[in-house]
Amino acid sequence: MDSNRPNRSLLIIPALNEEASIGDVIDRVRETPLEIDVLIIDDGSRDRTAALAREHGATVVSHP
């Protein structure tokens, strides 16, 4: 492991129809002083969960 590289973590969040809160959740994770990548697993949402997660900087994997 390269001791000069900052430690990074991956936060995996399953989501289903969470358009009302997903943006806030991602933004709050980004407010921490940690280096955290966010992966949203969209479990077939019928709302804008995936689009909003992407707009807030998360990587999204969508299931039908």
Backbone as CSV, one residue per row, in Angstrom:
resi,resn,N_x,N_y,N_z,CA_x,CA_y,CA_z,C_x,C_y,C_z
1,MET,0.840,-1.170,0.000,0.000,0.000,0.000,0.891,1.241,0.000
2,ASP,0.558,2.196,-0.815,1.321,3.437,-0.927,0.930,4.361,0.222
3,SER,1.864,4.651,1.115,1.561,5.469,2.296,1.337,6.933,1.950
4,ASN,1.641,7.352,0.713,1.420,8.730,0.301,0.010,8.972,-0.234
5,ARG,-0.715,7.908,-0.517,-2.086,8.050,-1.006,-3.037,8.177,0.168
6,PRO,-4.008,9.082,0.066,-4.993,9.179,1.153,-5.871,7.937,1.178
7,ASN,-6.297,7.574,2.356,-7.215,6.445,2.480,-8.575,6.859,1.931
8,ARG,-9.139,6.005,1.114,-10.466,6.267,0.554,-11.374,5.129,0.986
9,SER,-12.642,5.456,1.089,-13.647,4.457,1.429,-14.740,4.507,0.386
10,LEU,-15.461,3.417,0.281,-16.605,3.336,-0.607,-17.839,3.091,0.244
11,LEU,-18.800,3.976,0.120,-20.072,3.832,0.823,-21.093,3.344,-0.195
12,ILE,-21.674,2.191,0.064,-22.674,1.603,-0.833,-24.039,1.764,-0.178
13,ILE,-24.954,2.408,-0.911,-26.286,2.691,-0.366,-27.339,2.098,-1.290
14,PRO,-28.109,1.117,-0.811,-29.236,0.633,-1.610,-30.369,1.658,-1.505
15,ALA,-31.081,1.861,-2.608,-32.147,2.868,-2.598,-33.313,2.428,-3.472
16,LEU,-34.509,2.699,-2.998,-35.730,2.433,-3.761,-36.681,3.593,-3.535
17,ASN,-36.937,4.345,-4.584,-37.864,5.484,-4.529,-37.514,6.457,-3.401
18,GLU,-36.287,6.935,-3.418,-35.784,7.832,-2.374,-35.505,9.242,-2.888
19,GLU,-36.228,9.674,-3.925,-35.934,10.980,-4.509,-36.072,12.118,-3.497
20,ALA,-36.900,11.958,-2.497,-37.099,13.017,-1.502,-35.889,13.199,-0.588
21,SER,-35.039,12.173,-0.464,-33.953,12.270,0.505,-32.562,11.944,-0.026
22,ILE,-32.455,11.336,-1.197,-31.149,10.839,-1.645,-30.118,11.952,-1.808
23,GLY,-30.525,13.089,-2.319,-29.591,14.199,-2.494,-29.017,14.672,-1.176
24,ASP,-29.875,14.791,-0.175,-29.428,15.232,1.148,-28.479,14.216,1.779
25,VAL,-28.780,12.953,1.614,-27.912,11.905,2.168,-26.510,11.997,1.550
26,ILE,-26.451,12.117,0.239,-25.152,12.200,-0.443,-24.415,13.465,-0.024
27,ASP,-25.127,14.579,0.039,-24.492,15.839,0.443,-23.921,15.750,1.854
28,ARG,-24.618,15.085,2.751,-24.138,14.962,4.127,-22.884,14.090,4.200
29,VAL,-22.841,13.066,3.375,-21.626,12.229,3.316,-20.456,13.079,2.841
30,ARG,-20.692,13.915,1.841,-19.633,14.764,1.279,-19.140,15.811,2.273
31,GLU,-19.947,16.150,3.270,-19.556,17.141,4.273,-18.534,16.607,5.268
32,THR,-18.373,15.299,5.326,-17.413,14.722,6.268,-15.995,14.999,5.779
33,PRO,-15.032,14.988,6.676,-13.643,15.228,6.258,-12.997,13.995,5.607
34,LEU,-13.716,12.913,5.499,-13.176,11.674,4.946,-13.277,11.653,3.429
35,GLU,-12.396,10.886,2.809,-12.438,10.677,1.359,-13.373,9.491,1.102
36,ILE,-14.613,9.789,0.732,-15.617,8.736,0.558,-16.225,8.823,-0.833
37,ASP,-16.155,7.719,-1.558,-16.872,7.595,-2.823,-18.238,6.999,-2.500
38,VAL,-19.262,7.452,-3.206,-20.623,6.993,-2.931,-21.143,6.216,-4.138
39,LEU,-21.607,5.002,-3.873,-22.223,4.157,-4.886,-23.664,3.900,-4.468
40,ILE,-24.598,4.317,-5.303,-26.011,4.079,-5.043,-26.446,2.882,-5.873
41,ILE,-27.051,1.904,-5.223,-27.640,0.767,-5.916,-29.133,1.053,-5.993
42,ASP,-29.574,1.480,-7.166,-30.982,1.818,-7.375,-31.741,0.536,-7.689
43,ASP,-32.576,0.118,-6.767,-33.282,-1.157,-6.874,-34.613,-1.043,-7.608
44,GLY,-34.596,-0.381,-8.777,-35.802,-0.318,-9.599,-36.722,0.843,-9.262
45,SER,-36.178,1.929,-8.801,-37.000,3.094,-8.438,-37.816,3.571,-9.632
46,ARG,-39.013,4.053,-9.319,-39.897,4.592,-10.355,-39.958,6.113,-10.286
47,ASP,-39.067,6.683,-9.499,-38.996,8.137,-9.382,-37.624,8.599,-9.877
48,ARG,-37.170,9.745,-9.467,-35.910,10.320,-9.950,-34.715,10.003,-9.044
49,THR,-34.786,8.940,-8.277,-33.707,8.582,-7.364,-32.361,8.522,-8.081
50,ALA,-32.270,7.776,-9.162,-30.994,7.591,-9.866,-30.480,8.916,-10.430
51,ALA,-31.351,9.675,-11.062,-30.936,10.950,-11.662,-30.435,11.921,-10.600
52,LEU,-31.136,12.020,-9.497,-30.729,12.929,-8.428,-29.423,12.481,-7.784
53,ALA,-29.251,11.185,-7.620,-28.003,10.677,-7.046,-26.821,11.062,-7.939
54,ARG,-26.993,10.915,-9.246,-25.928,11.312,-10.176,-25.668,12.814,-10.092
55,GLU,-26.736,13.605,-10.034,-26.592,15.064,-9.936,-25.809,15.470,-8.693
56,HIS,-25.886,14.677,-7.638,-25.187,14.977,-6.394,-23.821,14.300,-6.331
57,GLY,-23.380,13.728,-7.449,-22.010,13.222,-7.545,-21.790,11.766,-7.231
58,ALA,-22.851,11.007,-7.040,-22.691,9.581,-6.745,-22.601,8.782,-8.043
59,THR,-21.980,7.631,-7.950,-22.025,6.651,-9.024,-23.267,5.819,-8.785
60,VAL,-23.990,5.487,-9.847,-25.260,4.776,-9.697,-25.267,3.508,-10.552
61,VAL,-25.712,2.425,-9.941,-26.007,1.189,-10.646,-27.500,0.978,-10.490
62,SER,-28.200,0.830,-11.618,-29.660,0.679,-11.562,-30.080,-0.726,-11.968
63,HIS,-30.954,-1.288,-11.168,-31.586,-2.576,-11.498,-32.966,-2.272,-12.051
64,PRO,-33.404,-3.069,-13.018,-34.763,-2.850,-13.580,-35.844,-3.167,-12.559
